[in-house]
Amino acid sequence: MRSYKEVPTTRMETDIITCDRCGFVAGPEDWEVKQNFYEFAYTGAYGSEWFGDMVTATADICEKCLYEMVGHFVQVDEDLFEWVDIEEI
């Protein structure tokens, strides 16, 4: 059997996000806008020509910029939840 005690927790909460491409800023009151930011983190593979071997690259990109950068070649699956039977949930 285990017993637990309550301990105070600390957490980081995003206050402001700035798009690393266009500079758009979403502040504390823009929680709906902040949901449409995308955070990317990449570690360069062995011998990576573009980023460097084992170098970590990160970016915060707003939805508009992401669409402008990759929207013309991504496949969007609008029927992603077609298989879910709402009656079973």
N, C-alpha and C positions, 0 to 999 in steps of 0.2 A: 504494500500500500504506500502511496505517496501522499504527502501533505504539501501544500503550497502556501507560500506567503506572498502577499502583494508587494511588489517593488515598483518604485516610480520608473516610468519609462521616458526616454527622450527620443524624439524623432525629428527628422528634418522635414520641413514642409516648404514646398516651392513658393517663393514670394513673387519673384519677377522672372520671366523668361524672355530672352532676346534671341531672335532668329539670327543664326550665324551667317546667313546668306544676305538677307535684305535689311536687317537691323530692326525689324518690327518688334515692339516691346509690348508684352502682356503683363499688366501689373496685378497687384493683389486682388482687385475687384473684378478682374476679367477671368474668373474661374472657367467659364464656358469656352473662352478662347484658348486658355492654356490646355484644355483637353485635346485640342486640335494641333498641338505641337508634337513633333516626333523627335525622339532622342536616339541618336545612333552612336554606337561605340564599336570600334574595330581594332583588332590587334593585328599588326602586319605579320604576314606569314613568313616562314623562313625564306630569305632571299627576296623579299618583297621589293620590287623595283620602284613603286610609286610612294609607298608610305615608309618603308624601312623595316628591317628585320626586327620583329617583336616590339615595334613602336605602337603605342595606343593612340588612336585618333578618335575624337569625339565631336559631335555636332548636334545642335538643337535647330531644327528646321520647321518653319511654320507650314501649315497645310498648303497655302497658296504656292510657296516656293517649291515644295515637294512635288506638287502637281505640275508646275512649270518644268521641273527638271526631269521627271520620269513619267509623267502622265501620258505621254504619247506612245510608250511601249509597254506599260504594265497591263496585265490582264486583271480585270475587276470581276469578281465572282458575286454577282448580285443575288444569286440563288444559294448563298452559303448555308442558310438555315432552312432550305426547302425540305430537307430530310427530317426535320424536327416536327413531331406531331404534338401540337399545342395541347391537345386533349390529354396526352399522357403526362404532361408536366403538372 
